[in-house]
Amino acid sequence: MARGKYAKMISDRSGFEFPYSEMVQEWNGSWVHKSEFEQKHPQENPKARHSDSESLKNARPARKEPMVVHVGGKGFFDHNDTMQVQSKVPTIVNTMAGYVTVSTS
């Protein structure tokens, strides 16, 4: 490293020779004279963006209810077509992805 009152250094920006004691290092590593020094622009380091505040904290997926299917008989109507629900206990079918579970009672 050069020392002494006659030490000189060449600026990386202009290529001119300046006294070693008047040289400063910029943010990008370049050695320049203090008259050529430029501060780092604020837009070089943008502020971190935070996520939208629209999301719910500790959100849970929707609950899936079992599917109920009435099986057997004439369907919804009784034998007189009076739109009465049959008094029989309906058979419940529980479904899952990939297979079907049938419960009869």
Summary of the structure (lengths in Angstrom):
residues: 105
radius of gyration: 41.0
end to end distance: 94.3
largest distance: 118.2
contacts: 147
relative contact order: 0.11
helix: 6%
strand: 21%
